[in-house]
Amino acid sequence: MTKPTQSGTILDNYDLSKNNTMALSCTASHAMILDNADTLADDIRLAIDFAKHRQLATFVLSGGSNVLLPRRLDALVLLPRLLGIEVLSESDDGITIQVACGENWHDFIKTCLNHGWYGLENLALIPGLVGASPVQNIGAYGVQVSDFIEKVIAFDLADGSQISFDNSSCEFDYRHSFFKDNPNRHLISHVVFKLHKTCDQVLTSYGDLSTVSGDIAKAHGRNTPHPCDVFDAVVQIRQAKLPDPNVLANCGSFFQNPIITMADFTRLKATFADLPSYPIDDDFIKIPAGWLIDKAGLKGKGIAPILTHQKQALVLTNHAPYIATQDDIATAQAFIIKTVFERFGVTLVREPVWVDEKGTTPT
Ligand SMILES: Cc1cc2nc3c(=O)[nH]c(=O)nc-3n(C[C@H](O)[C@H](O)[C@H](O)COP(=O)(O)OP(=O)(O)OC[C@H]3O[C@@H](n4cnc5c(N)ncnc54)[C@H](O)[C@@H]3O)c2cc1C
């Protein structure tokens, strides 16, 4: 059961400064918290009517860990906060659960492990809420959430109808989905996951996860890592290199890893012999944006208050919580893109969602 607060009420001049992990100053002209499952469909219809009447866009905001908000947002911001985890079916090997959009992602994984439901442990410590997880098909350490999603239940924000998307209709791809390609069109209310109940399918081949989870397993007297060991290892690795948004405001990886042609790669490699790479196919290859920023001399630098992180140059951090604005981000972003281009001839592309004053999301 969800515990209603002011679900379905239109709130004016709503402060979102503490609802985005980059800690950008932002006030929405209108907002609506959706935390009551019983009135959800009616509340969404009311929101749609209100927005149409005022000629406002609707914008869905969950944990705010992948968005860059403007100082003033003239839109109706929908804040989905439904809670609840329901078991739909279960066998000896697996379980299917329906999870409400407002559950905290990391806490949800902990709950799964406590119940003996496995698979999502590699995705520990990714900030945000469950409802946002399908949008960019979150992924880490060789796992993406789409591997475990059976269904996504959403409301169409044009007419308020409810739609159920099976895995293939979500059009999942690397950090992509139908929902990302069609921004502001749906509000995801629930995600249905299919998880393992056996603990022999851990995936530890990515980076240093094998060593760290192996050490943790040994310390527990196990020969091979249990999913809980993998969870602990992921937390340990991430805490060592990524800033905690509750301590230092940031929105994770700020730039996508560029995919360049083999010809460009050969040209770069002639000058920068240590340039790392991840082959895509015969014609294209991926190179790490963090490496380019670091080698361009920008680790720990930027344009104050927005600086790259000392331990991971791919992460932009805000050193002026609740004072910085989207303009500060734009300035630092332009400086980094220009510096990297001048050094390598490669154009970096931003990853987090840029939200403009009208609540739309230009690329
Ligand atoms: C320190 C840090 C580390 C991170 N590490 C990773 C990582 O390893 N892997 C990774 O993939 N990502 C990572 N991220 C990015 C981010 O955490 C994820 O994209 C996360 O899923 C965003 O969730 P959120 O609730 O904060 O969404 P928000 O930032 O609120 O929203 C993101 C987008 O999804 C839409 N949206 C949100 N909720 C809904 C909904 N219920 N229905 C419809 N649309 C919705 C929004 O409109 C917006 O376009 C990281 C971020 C940080 C700050």
The ligand as a MOL file (V3000), in Angstrom:
LIG
                    3D

  0  0  0     0  0            999 V3000
M  V30 BEGIN CTAB
M  V30 COUNTS 53 58 0 0 0
M  V30 BEGIN ATOM
M  V30 1 C 27.1520 9.1810 -9.3650 0
M  V30 2 C 26.3250 8.6600 -10.5090 0
M  V30 3 C 26.6180 7.4380 -11.0680 0
M  V30 4 C 25.8450 6.9170 -12.1090 0
M  V30 5 N 26.1760 5.7090 -12.6240 0
M  V30 6 C 25.4590 5.1880 -13.6410 0
M  V30 7 C 25.7990 3.9040 -14.1740 0
M  V30 8 O 26.7290 3.2320 -13.7240 0
M  V30 9 N 25.0460 3.4200 -15.2000 0
M  V30 10 C 23.9860 4.1280 -15.7140 0
M  V30 11 O 23.3440 3.6160 -16.6330 0
M  V30 12 N 23.6520 5.3410 -15.2170 0
M  V30 13 C 24.3480 5.8920 -14.2000 0
M  V30 14 N 24.0250 7.1300 -13.6930 0
M  V30 15 C 22.9070 7.8940 -14.3060 0
M  V30 16 C 21.5670 7.7970 -13.5310 0
M  V30 17 O 21.7530 7.3980 -12.2220 0
M  V30 18 C 20.5670 6.8330 -14.2130 0
M  V30 19 O 20.2950 7.2860 -15.5170 0
M  V30 20 C 19.2530 6.7280 -13.4340 0
M  V30 21 O 18.4380 5.7100 -13.9630 0
M  V30 22 C 18.4570 8.0230 -13.4250 0
M  V30 23 O 17.4100 7.8440 -12.4970 0
M  V30 24 P 16.6520 9.0730 -11.8740 0
M  V30 25 O 15.5480 8.5080 -11.0470 0
M  V30 26 O 17.5820 9.9790 -11.1830 0
M  V30 27 O 16.0460 9.7360 -13.1960 0
M  V30 28 P 15.9180 11.2870 -13.5600 0
M  V30 29 O 17.2720 11.9030 -13.6260 0
M  V30 30 O 14.9150 11.9400 -12.7020 0
M  V30 31 O 15.3340 11.1860 -15.0440 0
M  V30 32 C 16.1280 10.7390 -16.1160 0
M  V30 33 C 15.2710 10.6970 -17.3860 0
M  V30 34 O 14.2690 9.6940 -17.2630 0
M  V30 35 C 12.9450 10.2600 -17.3540 0
M  V30 36 N 12.1400 9.5960 -16.3170 0
M  V30 37 C 12.4570 9.4830 -15.0040 0
M  V30 38 N 11.5050 8.7640 -14.3540 0
M  V30 39 C 10.5710 8.4230 -15.2840 0
M  V30 40 C 9.3460 7.7120 -15.2230 0
M  V30 41 N 8.8840 7.1800 -14.0840 0
M  V30 42 N 8.6480 7.5740 -16.3670 0
M  V30 43 C 9.0960 8.1070 -17.5400 0
M  V30 44 N 10.2420 8.7970 -17.6580 0
M  V30 45 C 10.9790 8.9580 -16.5420 0
M  V30 46 C 13.1260 11.7510 -17.0840 0
M  V30 47 O 12.1230 12.5200 -17.7190 0
M  V30 48 C 14.5110 12.0050 -17.6550 0
M  V30 49 O 14.4250 12.1770 -19.0560 0
M  V30 50 C 24.7630 7.6660 -12.6410 0
M  V30 51 C 24.4690 8.9220 -12.0700 0
M  V30 52 C 25.2280 9.4060 -11.0140 0
M  V30 53 C 24.8720 10.7380 -10.4020 0
M  V30 END ATOM
M  V30 BEGIN BOND
M  V30 1 1 1 2
M  V30 2 1 2 3
M  V30 3 2 2 52
M  V30 4 2 3 4
M  V30 5 1 4 5
M  V30 6 1 4 50
M  V30 7 2 5 6
M  V30 8 1 6 7
M  V30 9 1 6 13
M  V30 10 2 7 8
M  V30 11 1 7 9
M  V30 12 1 9 10
M  V30 13 2 10 11
M  V30 14 1 10 12
M  V30 15 2 12 13
M  V30 16 1 13 14
M  V30 17 1 14 15
M  V30 18 1 14 50
M  V30 19 1 15 16
M  V30 20 1 16 17
M  V30 21 1 16 18
M  V30 22 1 18 19
M  V30 23 1 18 20
M  V30 24 1 20 21
M  V30 25 1 20 22
M  V30 26 1 22 23
M  V30 27 1 23 24
M  V30 28 2 24 25
M  V30 29 1 24 26
M  V30 30 1 24 27
M  V30 31 1 27 28
M  V30 32 2 28 29
M  V30 33 1 28 30
M  V30 34 1 28 31
M  V30 35 1 31 32
M  V30 36 1 32 33
M  V30 37 1 33 34
M  V30 38 1 33 48
M  V30 39 1 34 35
M  V30 40 1 35 36
M  V30 41 1 35 46
M  V30 42 1 36 37
M  V30 43 1 36 45
M  V30 44 2 37 38
M  V30 45 1 38 39
M  V30 46 1 39 40
M  V30 47 2 39 45
M  V30 48 1 40 41
M  V30 49 2 40 42
M  V30 50 1 42 43
M  V30 51 2 43 44
M  V30 52 1 44 45
M  V30 53 1 46 47
M  V30 54 1 46 48
M  V30 55 1 48 49
M  V30 56 2 50 51
M  V30 57 1 51 52
M  V30 58 1 52 53
M  V30 END BOND
M  V30 END CTAB
M  END
